């Protein structure tokens, strides 16, 4: 090999760097060793080791949400990819762009059906928008450029590129970045249709999602809503919501089906901007799956693949709303700090007071955190990331990626103890990378949400076997020990006064800290 010759793995890394993909969340094995070696020769690519593939894919999700720029993952064969599927599912529901690099046996070795041989394309397809296996080392760079382009296909897609061992070690060629996709503009006829519907409706509502939840777009939507004396709402789970003082505060549709149905029943028209028709998270006996009234008329003003910013600017101008002062903009105000036992209200009051300015909240608080929003809507300006796909084990990896994307911002991970156990390996990565992440573990020592779900599906008197399946005690988890074993200092708190003091201390530290909150 001459000094100018590179192998396929190096062509892949160099092509990604040239396309401004400069971070890779890795959990490599034998088939990925040439990629690992290529990282030594290309220091512009930051590699972050994750001890579990779900940590890598979840971190890539959190990274994209904060920067609108894809990260890459490096996964070991089909089983490694399979370990990352749950958080790829969450990323797909959040419309996050990710480039998965999945190692594969050398092409001639695949036919021998060695123990790790699997249908990698088949595993990848349900959680990928684009899948390709390299057939030659000379096409690796070209395929990488295509994978990157597809990941940027609005509003963010998941690409999976499969790299057989011999295509990594044989000679490769760097490829130039491809021209990215453009967002489609919102058509003028949609402006007219939406304005007419808002004008004629007796009780309209604007439902926002996706890019409509960015700070500027929220204000524009609120101007339009104020023009028509119209409610403005968002779904319960969102990929990224800008909140706090100075930001518009749409009402969140409740997770609970009965409450959601009651809230939505009187709207005759709902305008969708980056959102879709509200539906229940699950089906329940004798409860509706569609949350809105059957007679409600839906107007699809802009979907997630359209230029929502341009559409809202034009709509605000079209209805002469630019000079209107929205009536739902937050002014900074802190809730009264509650004392006593730890519960959603006392925790919410403390959180509402202590969120630092420009913090990133990664929320997988599940049942504990359902009522946090009223306590935090007038806090200091912050960004709120939710689990859009419902597959638990999201918050710790996503907090990892969000912190690496925005190292100058404090990240607060709100995590249930049951959910946290799915990807607790991310604590080690947070410690190793010295990330500025404060973690609150809500330790109710059970899958608390499922106690309510038993009742919702009609089980009124669950027996000991059912209850035992929802319990996390006997033995009880010890998150302080788990955290310290991963390299992160931690404290346990048992009342609101302790949480207030320890949380203040944790937020003053530049670096990771974990608080086990005993519910």
MIKEPA-106434 format. One record per residue (C-alpha): x, y, z. Coordinates in Angstrom, 1 decimal. Layout:
BEGIN
       x       y       z
       X       Y       Z
...
END
This chain:
BEGIN
       x       y       z
     0.0     0.0     0.0
     1.5     3.4    -1.0
     1.4     6.4     1.2
    -1.5     7.8    -0.9
    -3.6     4.6    -0.7
    -6.3     4.3     2.0
    -8.5     1.4     2.9
   -12.3     1.3     2.8
   -12.6     2.1     6.5
   -10.5     5.2     6.2
   -12.4     6.3     3.1
   -15.6     6.0     5.2
   -14.2     8.1     8.1
   -12.7    10.7     5.8
   -16.0    11.0     3.8
   -18.0    11.5     7.0
   -15.6    14.2     8.2
   -15.7    16.0     4.9
   -19.5    16.0     5.2
   -19.3    17.5     8.7
   -20.2    14.3    10.6
   -17.6    14.4    13.3
   -18.8    12.2    16.1
   -19.3     8.5    16.4
   -20.9     6.6    19.3
   -19.2     3.3    19.2
   -19.4    -0.3    20.5
   -17.1    -2.1    18.1
   -16.1    -5.7    17.7
   -13.7    -7.7    15.5
   -15.3    -6.8    12.2
   -15.0    -3.1    13.0
   -11.3    -3.0    13.9
   -10.3    -1.3    10.7
   -12.7     1.5    11.4
   -11.3     1.8    14.9
    -7.8     1.9    13.5
    -8.9     4.6    11.0
    -9.9     6.9    14.0
    -6.3     7.1    15.0
    -5.4     8.7    11.7
    -8.4    11.1    11.7
    -8.6    12.9    15.0
   -11.3    15.3    13.6
   -13.7    12.4    14.2
   -14.5    12.2    17.9
   -15.2     8.7    19.1
   -17.2     8.0    22.2
   -17.3     4.5    23.7
   -20.7     3.2    24.9
   -20.8     0.0    26.9
   -24.2    -1.0    25.4
   -25.4    -0.4    21.8
   -28.7     1.2    23.1
   -26.5     3.8    24.7
   -24.9     4.6    21.4
   -28.1     4.9    19.4
   -29.8     6.9    22.1
   -26.8     9.2    22.4
   -27.0     9.8    18.6
   -30.7    10.7    19.0
   -30.0    13.3    21.7
   -27.1    14.7    19.7
   -29.2    15.3    16.6
   -32.1    16.8    18.5
   -29.9    19.6    19.8
   -27.9    20.4    16.7
   -30.1    19.2    13.8
   -27.0    17.4    12.6
   -26.5    13.6    12.5
   -24.1    11.7    14.5
   -22.8     8.2    13.5
   -22.8     5.0    15.5
   -20.5     2.0    15.1
   -22.2    -1.3    15.9
   -21.0    -4.9    15.8
   -22.8    -7.1    13.3
   -26.5    -8.0    13.6
   -26.7    -8.7    17.3
   -25.0    -5.4    18.1
   -27.5    -3.6    15.9
   -30.3    -5.5    17.5
   -29.1    -4.3    20.9
   -29.6    -0.7    19.7
   -33.0    -1.1    18.1
   -35.1     0.3    21.0
   -33.5     3.7    20.9
   -33.4     3.7    17.1
   -37.2     3.2    17.4
   -37.3     6.3    19.7
   -35.1     8.3    17.3
   -37.2     7.4    14.3
   -40.4     8.6    16.1
   -38.5    11.8    17.0
   -37.4    12.3    13.4
   -33.7    12.3    14.3
   -31.1    11.8    11.7
   -28.6     9.1    12.4
   -25.9     7.2    10.4
   -25.4     3.7    11.7
   -22.2     1.9    10.6
   -22.7    -1.8    11.1
   -19.8    -4.2    10.7
   -20.4    -7.5     8.8
   -18.3   -10.6     8.1
   -16.1   -10.5     5.0
   -18.2   -11.2     1.9
   -16.7   -14.7     1.4
   -17.1   -15.6     5.0
   -20.8   -14.9     5.2
   -21.7   -18.1     3.2
   -20.0   -20.2     6.0
   -22.7   -19.3     8.4
   -20.4   -18.5    11.3
   -22.0   -18.0    14.7
   -22.5   -14.2    14.4
   -23.9   -14.4    10.8
   -27.3   -12.8    10.6
   -29.7   -10.9     8.3
   -28.4    -7.4     9.1
   -30.5    -5.7     6.5
   -33.6    -7.4     7.8
   -32.8    -6.3    11.3
   -32.1    -2.7    10.2
   -35.1    -2.1     7.9
   -37.9    -1.5    10.6
   -35.9     1.3    12.2
   -34.1     2.7     9.1
   -35.3     4.8     6.2
   -32.3     3.8     4.1
   -30.2     0.5     4.2
   -27.3    -0.6     2.0
   -24.6    -3.2     2.2
   -21.2    -2.3     0.7
   -20.3    -4.8    -2.1
   -16.8    -3.5    -2.7
   -14.2    -1.4    -0.8
   -14.1     1.0    -3.7
   -17.8     2.0    -3.2
   -17.6     2.5     0.6
   -16.9     6.2     0.3
   -19.7     6.7    -2.2
   -22.1     4.8    -0.1
   -21.2     6.8     3.0
   -21.9    10.0     1.1
   -25.3     8.7     0.2
   -26.0     7.5     3.7
   -25.2    11.0     5.1
   -27.4    12.7     2.5
   -30.3    10.4     3.3
   -29.9    11.1     7.1
   -30.4    14.8     6.3
   -33.6    14.1     4.3
   -36.1    16.4     6.1
   -36.9    16.3     8.9
   -34.2    13.7     9.8
   -33.9    10.1     8.7
   -32.0     7.0     9.9
   -29.4     5.5     7.5
   -27.8     2.1     8.1
   -24.6     1.3     6.1
   -23.4    -2.3     6.4
   -19.6    -2.7     6.1
   -18.3    -6.2     5.4
   -14.8    -6.7     6.8
   -13.0    -7.0     3.4
   -14.6    -3.8     2.2
   -13.1    -2.1     5.2
    -9.5    -3.5     4.8
    -9.2    -3.4     1.0
    -8.4    -0.2    -1.0
   -11.0     2.6    -0.7
   -11.8     6.0    -2.2
   -13.0     9.1    -0.5
   -16.3    10.6    -1.9
   -17.4    14.2    -2.0
   -20.4    15.2     0.1
   -23.7    15.1    -1.9
   -26.1    18.0    -2.2
   -28.6    17.9     0.7
   -32.4    17.7     0.3
   -34.4    20.9     0.6
   -37.6    21.4     2.6
   -40.8    21.8     0.6
   -42.4    25.2     1.0
   -45.9    25.4     2.4
   -48.2    26.1    -0.6
   -50.1    29.4    -0.8
   -53.5    27.6    -1.0
   -52.8    26.2     2.4
   -52.5    29.7     3.8
   -55.9    30.6     2.3
   -57.6    27.4     3.5
   -56.2    27.6     7.0
   -57.0    31.3     7.5
   -60.6    30.7     6.2
   -61.0    27.7     8.6
   -59.8    29.7    11.6
   -62.0    32.6    10.7
   -65.2    30.5    10.3
   -64.6    28.1    13.2
   -66.5    28.7    16.4
   -63.9    26.9    18.6
   -60.6    26.3    16.7
   -57.3    25.0    18.1
   -53.8    25.0    16.6
   -51.8    21.8    17.4
   -48.0    22.2    17.1
   -45.2    19.6    16.7
   -41.7    19.2    15.2
   -40.0    22.5    14.1
   -43.1    24.4    15.1
   -41.9    24.1    18.7
   -38.8    26.1    18.1
   -38.8    29.5    19.9
   -39.4    31.8    17.0
   -42.0    29.5    15.4
   -43.9    29.2    18.7
   -44.2    33.0    18.9
   -45.5    33.1    15.3
   -48.0    30.4    15.9
   -49.1    32.2    19.1
   -49.6    35.5    17.2
   -51.9    33.7    14.8
   -53.7    32.0    17.7
   -54.2    35.3    19.4
   -55.5    36.9    16.2
   -58.4    34.3    16.2
   -58.8    33.9    20.0
   -57.7    30.3    19.4
   -56.3    27.7    21.7
   -52.7    26.5    21.0
   -51.6    23.0    22.1
   -48.9    20.4    21.7
   -48.7    16.6    22.1
   -47.7    15.1    25.4
   -44.3    13.9    24.0
   -42.1    16.1    21.8
   -38.6    15.7    20.4
   -37.6    19.2    21.4
   -39.7    22.0    23.0
   -38.3    25.4    23.9
   -39.9    26.5    27.2
   -39.6    29.0    30.0
   -39.5    32.8    30.4
   -39.9    34.7    27.1
   -41.2    31.6    25.2
   -44.8    30.9    24.2
   -46.4    28.1    26.3
   -48.8    25.9    24.5
   -51.0    23.6    26.6
   -49.9    20.0    26.6
   -52.5    17.3    25.7
   -52.6    15.0    28.8
   -51.3    11.4    28.6
   -54.4    10.1    30.4
   -57.1     9.2    27.8
   -60.1    10.5    29.8
   -58.5    13.8    30.5
   -57.3    14.2    26.9
   -60.8    13.4    25.5
   -62.4    15.9    27.9
   -59.9    18.6    26.9
   -60.4    18.1    23.1
   -64.1    17.3    22.9
   -65.3    20.8    22.1
   -62.9    21.9    19.3
   -64.7    22.0    16.0
   -61.5    22.7    14.0
   -57.9    21.6    14.7
   -55.1    23.1    12.5
   -52.1    20.7    12.4
   -48.6    22.3    12.1
   -45.9    19.7    12.3
   -48.3    17.6    14.3
   -50.8    14.8    13.6
   -54.2    13.8    14.8
   -54.1    13.1    18.6
   -54.3     9.4    19.4
   -54.0     7.5    22.7
   -50.7     5.9    23.5
   -52.4     2.5    23.9
   -55.8     1.0    23.3
   -58.0     0.3    26.4
   -61.3    -1.5    26.8
   -64.3     0.9    26.3
   -62.1     3.9    25.7
   -61.5     5.7    22.4
   -58.2     5.5    20.6
   -58.8     8.8    18.7
   -58.8    11.6    21.3
   -60.7    14.3    19.4
   -64.4    14.5    18.7
   -65.6    12.6    15.7
   -67.0    15.8    14.2
   -63.8    17.7    14.6
   -62.4    19.0    11.2
   -58.7    18.8    10.7
   -56.7    21.2     8.6
   -53.1    20.0     7.7
   -51.3    23.3     7.3
   -47.8    21.9     7.3
   -46.3    18.5     7.9
   -42.9    17.7     9.2
   -41.3    17.5     5.7
   -42.3    21.0     4.9
   -40.7    24.3     5.8
   -42.7    25.1     8.9
   -40.7    28.3     9.6
   -41.5    29.7     6.2
   -45.1    28.6     6.4
   -45.7    30.3     9.8
   -44.0    33.5     8.7
   -46.3    33.6     5.7
   -49.4    32.7     7.6
   -48.7    35.4    10.3
   -48.3    37.9     7.5
   -51.3    36.7     5.5
   -53.7    37.1     8.5
   -52.1    40.4     9.6
   -50.9    39.0    12.9
   -47.3    40.2    12.9
   -48.0    43.2    15.2
   -50.0    41.2    17.6
   -48.6    40.6    21.1
   -49.3    36.9    21.9
   -51.3    36.3    25.1
   -49.6    33.1    26.2
   -45.9    34.2    26.5
   -44.3    33.2    29.8
   -42.9    35.7    32.2
   -40.4    34.4    34.7
   -42.1    33.2    37.9
   -41.1    30.5    40.4
   -43.6    28.3    42.2
   -43.6    28.2    46.0
   -41.2    25.5    47.1
   -43.1    22.8    48.8
   -41.7    20.9    51.8
   -42.3    17.5    53.3
   -42.5    14.1    51.5
   -41.2    13.6    48.0
   -44.0    13.4    45.5
   -44.7    14.9    42.0
   -45.8    18.2    43.4
   -42.9    18.8    45.8
   -40.4    17.6    43.2
   -42.0    19.8    40.5
   -41.9    22.9    42.8
   -38.1    22.4    43.4
   -37.4    21.7    39.7
   -39.4    24.8    38.7
   -37.2    27.0    40.9
   -33.8    25.5    40.2
   -33.7    24.9    36.4
   -30.6    26.8    35.3
   -30.9    29.2    32.4
   -30.4    27.5    29.0
   -30.5    24.1    30.6
   -31.5    21.0    28.6
   -34.0    18.7    30.3
   -34.1    15.1    29.1
   -37.4    13.7    30.4
   -38.1    10.0    31.1
   -39.7    10.6    34.4
   -42.7     8.5    33.4
   -45.4     8.5    36.1
   -43.5    10.8    38.5
   -43.1    13.6    36.1
   -46.5    13.9    34.4
   -47.4    17.0    36.3
   -44.0    18.8    36.1
   -45.0    21.1    33.2
   -47.2    23.5    35.2
   -44.4    23.9    37.7
   -41.7    24.6    35.1
   -43.5    26.6    32.4
   -42.4    30.0    33.8
   -38.9    28.9    34.9
   -35.7    30.2    33.3
   -35.5    29.5    29.5
   -34.7    25.9    28.8
   -35.1    23.1    26.3
   -37.2    20.0    27.0
   -36.6    16.6    25.2
   -39.2    13.8    25.6
   -39.3    10.1    24.7
   -41.3    10.1    21.5
   -41.2     6.4    20.9
   -42.1     5.1    24.3
   -39.3     2.5    24.5
   -37.8     2.9    27.9
   -34.1     3.4    28.4
   -34.0     6.8    26.6
   -33.0     9.5    29.0
   -29.5     8.5    30.1
   -28.2     7.9    26.5
   -30.0    11.0    25.1
   -28.6    13.1    27.9
   -25.1    11.8    26.9
   -25.6    12.9    23.3
   -27.3    16.2    24.2
   -24.3    17.1    26.5
   -21.8    16.3    23.8
   -23.7    18.4    21.3
   -23.9    21.4    23.7
   -21.0    21.1    26.2
   -21.6    24.7    27.5
   -25.2    23.9    28.7
   -26.2    22.1    31.9
   -28.1    18.9    31.1
   -30.7    17.5    33.6
   -31.8    13.9    33.1
   -35.2    13.0    34.7
   -35.2     9.3    34.9
   -37.4     6.6    36.4
   -35.6     3.8    38.3
   -37.1     1.1    36.1
   -36.3     2.9    32.9
   -32.8     3.8    34.0
   -31.9     0.1    34.5
   -32.3    -0.5    30.7
   -29.3     1.7    29.8
   -27.5     2.4    33.1
   -24.2     1.7    31.2
   -24.5     5.3    29.9
   -23.5     6.5    33.4
   -20.0     5.2    32.7
   -19.8     7.1    29.4
   -21.0    10.3    31.1
   -18.3     9.8    33.7
   -15.6     9.0    31.2
   -16.4    12.0    29.0
   -16.8    14.3    32.1
   -20.1    15.5    30.9
   -22.0    18.3    32.7
   -25.1    16.1    33.4
   -27.1    16.1    36.6
   -29.3    13.0    36.9
   -32.4    12.6    39.1
   -33.5     9.0    39.5
   -37.0     8.8    40.8
   -36.9     5.6    42.9
   -40.4     4.4    43.6
   -39.0     0.8    43.4
   -41.6    -0.3    40.9
   -42.8     0.0    37.4
   -45.3     2.5    38.9
   -46.9     3.4    35.5
   -48.0    -0.2    35.0
   -50.0    -0.3    38.3
   -52.3     2.3    36.6
   -52.3     0.4    33.4
   -53.5    -2.7    35.1
   -56.6    -0.8    36.2
   -57.0     0.9    32.8
   -57.3    -2.5    31.0
   -59.8    -3.7    33.6
   -57.8    -5.6    36.2
   -59.3    -4.2    39.4
   -57.8    -6.6    42.0
   -54.4    -7.8    40.9
   -53.0   -10.7    42.9
   -49.5   -11.2    44.3
   -48.1   -12.7    41.0
   -49.2    -9.6    39.0
   -47.9    -7.2    41.6
   -44.6    -9.0    41.9
   -44.0    -8.5    38.1
   -44.3    -4.7    38.7
   -42.0    -4.5    41.7
   -38.4    -3.5    41.8
   -37.7    -4.5    45.4
   -36.6    -7.7    47.1
   -33.8    -6.8    46.6
   -34.1    -3.0    46.2
   -32.0    -1.2    43.7
   -29.3     1.0    45.2
   -28.6     3.8    42.7
   -26.0     5.5    44.8
   -23.9     2.4    44.7
   -24.6     1.8    41.0
   -23.6     5.4    40.2
   -20.4     5.4    42.2
   -19.5     2.1    40.7
   -19.7     3.8    37.2
   -17.6     6.7    38.4
   -20.3     9.3    39.2
   -20.7    10.7    42.7
   -24.2    10.3    44.1
   -26.5    11.0    47.0
   -29.8     9.6    48.2
   -32.5    12.0    49.3
   -35.6    11.1    51.3
   -37.5    14.4    51.7
   -38.0    17.7    49.9
   -35.6    19.7    52.0
   -32.8    17.2    51.2
   -33.6    17.3    47.5
   -33.6    21.1    47.5
   -30.1    21.3    49.1
   -28.5    18.4    47.2
   -29.9    19.5    43.9
   -28.6    23.0    44.4
   -25.2    21.5    45.2
   -25.2    19.2    42.1
   -26.2    22.1    39.8
   -23.2    24.1    41.1
   -20.8    21.4    40.0
   -19.3    21.4    36.5
   -19.6    17.7    35.8
   -21.8    14.7    36.4
   -23.8    14.0    39.6
   -26.6    11.6    40.4
   -29.4    12.0    43.0
   -31.5     9.1    44.0
   -34.9    10.5    44.8
   -36.8     8.1    47.1
   -40.5     8.4    46.3
END
